[in-house]
């Protein structure tokens, strides 16, 4: 019998769960909106999507949560775009009677891409998750980099525009304020003068709206510039771009990001090219990765 896990991705706008086998095949899927400012309601939403895909032959649950997830304890110490403050998700999911593994959402997404996705066989790569905010996962020497406390990869909170837009973390001008899904929505509303969200702006751009396309070009360029700085620091072989906003926008975001990244990398003509590629696992990456990681760690 194939081992099964539930993988849960809890972010600033949605909670998604998949039932996944050890090969990464998704058997069931569920998603609900998340009330990011209401912790009890958020925990209830997480339990609800888990229940929808749970079955008696599931042997483990993995959770990828946006924010600072402490190594060893799985405790979420803080999150910028969700009201997580010292929250124990093991306790919230203990009623299912199977072991639960908790980690950062982009860390487990990077694990999934390394196991069965665009990073398979790649020893050094950077995963950039573009959703409500921006998160990161780093694979170095074939291993996940977690840092001293488990907080490595919080790449969205590098200040790139001092005095700029207020970020969910409380600082001003963080990278995610200019290059995330939230930035896409904000800039689109400023330029288009209506209430369209990110998917609406992407649809308009695909339909030939030049102003909507300019929004994606500008957000993509800021994304690529930030990635270039991280390439200079980490020297990865590959950059994988995932997350819900990136999956929805596709090449409309990735193409200007690739151009800007290549332009901004130090000594581009003297080093191997570092391609920016879409995540193979798409918007399900964190949930699938969480399930696969739980099977490895807990099975």
ChimeraX attribute file (.defattr): number of C-alpha atoms within 10 A of each C-alpha:
attribute: neighborCount
match mode: 1-to-1
recipient: residues
	/A:1	4
	/A:2	10
	/A:3	14
	/A:4	28
	/A:5	33
	/A:6	33
	/A:7	35
	/A:8	33
	/A:9	31
	/A:10	28
	/A:11	26
	/A:12	21
	/A:13	16
	/A:14	19
	/A:15	26
	/A:16	28
	/A:17	35
	/A:18	29
	/A:19	26
	/A:20	27
	/A:21	19
	/A:22	17
	/A:23	12
	/A:24	19
	/A:25	12
	/A:26	20
	/A:27	12
	/A:28	13
	/A:29	20
	/A:30	16
	/A:31	19
	/A:32	16
	/A:33	15
	/A:34	22
	/A:35	20
	/A:36	19
	/A:37	13
	/A:38	12
	/A:39	16
	/A:40	13
	/A:41	13
	/A:42	24
	/A:43	19
	/A:44	15
	/A:45	21
	/A:46	26
	/A:47	18
	/A:48	18
	/A:49	21
	/A:50	26
	/A:51	15
	/A:52	15
	/A:53	20
	/A:54	23
	/A:55	14
	/A:56	9
	/A:57	11
	/A:58	19
	/A:59	20
	/A:60	26
	/A:61	32
	/A:62	29
	/A:63	33
	/A:64	30
	/A:65	29
	/A:66	27
	/A:67	26
	/A:68	25
	/A:69	27
	/A:70	20
	/A:71	17
	/A:72	11
	/A:73	14
	/A:74	21
	/A:75	20
	/A:76	22
	/A:77	15
	/A:78	18
	/A:79	19
	/A:80	17
	/A:81	18
	/A:82	23
	/A:83	18
	/A:84	22
	/A:85	15
	/A:86	14
	/A:87	17
	/A:88	16
	/A:89	19
	/A:90	17
	/A:91	10
	/A:92	14
	/A:93	20
	/A:94	12
	/A:95	9
	/A:96	18
	/A:97	11
	/A:98	16
	/A:99	17
	/A:100	25
	/A:101	23
	/A:102	26
	/A:103	28
	/A:104	31
	/A:105	30
	/A:106	32
	/A:107	32
	/A:108	31
	/A:109	35
	/A:110	31
	/A:111	28
	/A:112	28
	/A:113	25
	/A:114	23
	/A:115	18
	/A:116	17
	/A:117	21
	/A:118	22
	/A:119	26
	/A:120	13
	/A:121	12
	/A:122	17
	/A:123	16
	/A:124	20
	/A:125	26
	/A:126	25
	/A:127	32
	/A:128	30
	/A:129	31
	/A:130	25
	/A:131	24
	/A:132	24
	/A:133	28
	/A:134	28
	/A:135	26
	/A:136	24
	/A:137	26
	/A:138	24
	/A:139	22
	/A:140	17
	/A:141	11
	/A:142	16
	/A:143	12
	/A:144	19
	/A:145	16
	/A:146	19
	/A:147	10
	/A:148	9
	/A:149	11
	/A:150	18
	/A:151	18
	/A:152	19
	/A:153	23
	/A:154	18
	/A:155	20
	/A:156	24
	/A:157	22
	/A:158	14
	/A:159	17
	/A:160	18
	/A:161	13
	/A:162	11
	/A:163	11
	/A:164	15
	/A:165	17
	/A:166	13
	/A:167	20
	/A:168	16
	/A:169	14
	/A:170	11
	/A:171	16
	/A:172	19
	/A:173	19
	/A:174	26
	/A:175	26
	/A:176	29
	/A:177	29
	/A:178	28
	/A:179	28
	/A:180	27
	/A:181	26
	/A:182	20
	/A:183	22
	/A:184	26
	/A:185	21
	/A:186	18
	/A:187	22
	/A:188	26
	/A:189	18
	/A:190	12
	/A:191	12
	/A:192	14
	/A:193	9
	/A:194	9
	/A:195	13
	/A:196	16
	/A:197	16
	/A:198	25
	/A:199	15
	/A:200	14
	/A:201	25
	/A:202	25
	/A:203	16
	/A:204	16
	/A:205	19
	/A:206	14
	/A:207	11
	/A:208	10
	/A:209	14
	/A:210	11
	/A:211	15
	/A:212	24
	/A:213	21
	/A:214	16
	/A:215	26
	/A:216	29
	/A:217	19
	/A:218	19
	/A:219	27
	/A:220	29
	/A:221	23
	/A:222	23
	/A:223	26
	/A:224	27
	/A:225	25
	/A:226	24
	/A:227	27
	/A:228	24
	/A:229	15
	/A:230	17
	/A:231	21
	/A:232	13
	/A:233	9
	/A:234	15
	/A:235	18
	/A:236	20
	/A:237	18
	/A:238	20
	/A:239	26
	/A:240	22
	/A:241	26
	/A:242	32
	/A:243	29
	/A:244	21
	/A:245	24
	/A:246	24
	/A:247	22
	/A:248	19
	/A:249	20
	/A:250	16
	/A:251	16
	/A:252	20
	/A:253	26
	/A:254	24
	/A:255	18
	/A:256	20
	/A:257	28
	/A:258	24
	/A:259	15
	/A:260	22
	/A:261	27
	/A:262	20
	/A:263	15
	/A:264	18
	/A:265	21
	/A:266	14
	/A:267	11
	/A:268	13
	/A:269	10
	/A:270	7
	/A:271	10
	/A:272	10
	/A:273	12
	/A:274	19
	/A:275	14
	/A:276	23
	/A:277	18
	/A:278	21
	/A:279	26
	/A:280	18
	/A:281	21
	/A:282	21
	/A:283	22
	/A:284	25
	/A:285	28
	/A:286	38
	/A:287	33
	/A:288	37
	/A:289	33
	/A:290	37
	/A:291	36
	/A:292	30
	/A:293	29
	/A:294	27
	/A:295	26
	/A:296	11
	/A:297	13
	/A:298	16
	/A:299	13
